[in-house]
Amino acid sequence: MKTYSPRAKDISREWWLIDATDRPLGRLASQVARLLMGKHKPMYAQHMDTGDYVVVLNAARVRVTGKKAEQKLYYRHSGYPGGLRTSTYKELFERKPALVIEHAVKGMLPHNRLGRAMFKKLRVYSGGEHPHQAQVGRKGDQE
């Protein structure tokens, strides 16, 4: 018996529209990562990008539970000595709410060139408007 491996021409990509309103950040991110990787498809292969495109709307309305808004920290480094910068969830969310979702999803994808290719299929918008109306007409919100 041979192992099935999908070919590039066999992969069909759909567009998913997900509303982040009042959804917990981690649960939303894991659902989005699953769609980006293609784990919801029967032809999933770990070594290939079989996933779909995902558009996340209303990123400014996502929520976190407990004291995460004050206690969760995000780090970035300039590359210079003493260049570590820290910001809390609340500070980052006020400045760029879409970045919070992108950061959570990116951490759930593979940390290699395949993961970077999957991440490029994600679009996150703070409000309810997006420029992908023509593509998204096929698929709706997945629960």
C-alpha positions in Angstrom: 0.0 0.0 0.0 1.4 3.4 -0.9 1.1 6.6 1.1 -1.0 9.3 -0.4 0.7 12.6 -1.0 -1.2 15.5 -2.7 0.2 17.2 -5.8 0.2 20.9 -6.1 -2.4 20.8 -8.8 -4.8 18.8 -6.5 -4.8 21.5 -3.8 -7.8 23.8 -4.0 -7.8 26.9 -1.7 -11.0 28.4 -0.2 -11.5 31.7 1.5 -12.8 31.7 5.1 -14.4 34.8 6.7 -14.2 34.7 10.5 -15.7 37.3 12.9 -13.7 37.7 16.0 -16.4 39.6 18.0 -16.5 38.4 21.6 -14.4 35.3 20.9 -11.5 34.3 23.2 -8.1 35.0 21.6 -6.6 31.5 22.0 -9.6 29.7 20.7 -9.8 32.0 17.7 -6.1 31.7 16.9 -6.2 27.9 17.1 -9.1 27.7 14.7 -7.4 30.1 12.3 -4.1 28.2 12.4 -6.0 25.0 11.7 -7.5 26.5 8.6 -4.2 28.0 7.4 -2.4 24.6 7.8 -5.2 22.7 6.0 -5.8 20.2 8.9 -9.6 20.4 8.2 -9.1 18.8 4.8 -8.9 15.1 4.0 -5.8 15.7 1.8 -3.8 17.2 4.6 0.0 16.6 4.4 2.3 17.8 7.1 5.1 18.7 4.6 2.9 20.7 2.2 0.9 23.9 2.4 -2.6 22.6 1.8 -4.4 25.3 3.8 -6.9 28.0 2.9 -7.0 31.8 3.0 -8.5 33.3 6.2 -9.9 36.8 6.7 -10.4 37.8 10.3 -12.8 40.7 10.9 -13.4 42.8 14.1 -10.0 42.1 15.6 -10.7 45.1 18.0 -13.5 43.1 19.6 -11.6 40.0 20.5 -11.4 39.3 24.2 -9.1 37.6 26.8 -10.1 36.0 30.0 -8.8 36.6 33.5 -6.1 39.2 34.2 -4.3 38.6 30.8 -5.0 42.2 29.7 -2.7 43.5 32.4 -0.3 40.5 32.9 0.3 39.1 29.4 3.6 40.6 27.9 4.8 40.9 24.3 8.5 41.2 23.7 10.5 42.6 20.8 14.2 43.3 20.4 15.9 45.9 18.2 19.1 43.8 17.9 21.2 46.2 19.8 22.5 45.7 23.4 19.7 46.8 25.8 17.2 46.8 23.0 14.6 44.6 24.6 11.1 46.3 24.5 8.2 45.0 26.5 4.5 45.9 26.2 1.4 44.5 27.8 -1.6 43.1 26.0 -3.6 46.2 26.9 -1.0 48.6 25.4 -0.5 46.6 22.2 -4.2 46.0 21.8 -4.9 49.8 22.0 -2.3 50.5 19.4 -2.7 47.6 16.9 -5.5 45.1 17.7 -4.8 43.1 14.5 -1.2 42.5 15.6 -2.4 40.6 18.7 -4.3 38.0 16.6 -1.4 37.8 14.1 1.1 37.1 16.9 -1.1 34.4 18.5 -1.7 32.6 15.1 2.0 32.8 14.1 3.0 31.1 17.3 0.7 28.1 16.4 2.1 27.6 12.9 5.3 25.7 12.1 8.4 27.7 12.8 10.1 27.3 9.4 9.6 28.4 5.8 6.5 26.4 5.4 4.9 28.2 8.4 5.9 31.6 6.9 4.2 30.6 3.7 1.0 29.6 5.6 1.1 32.9 7.5 1.0 34.9 4.3 -2.5 33.6 3.6 -3.9 35.4 6.8 -5.6 38.8 6.6 -6.6 40.5 9.8 -8.7 43.7 10.0 -9.7 45.7 13.1 -13.1 46.6 11.8 -15.8 44.9 9.8 -14.7 46.1 6.4 -12.3 44.3 4.1 -11.3 44.5 0.4 -11.7 40.7 -0.3 -15.4 40.6 -1.2 -14.9 38.9 -4.5 -12.9 36.0 -3.0 -14.8 35.5 0.3 -18.2 35.0 -1.3 -17.9 31.2 -1.2 -17.2 30.4 2.5 -18.6 31.8 5.7 -17.8 31.7 9.4 -16.7 28.3 10.7 -17.8 27.3 14.2 
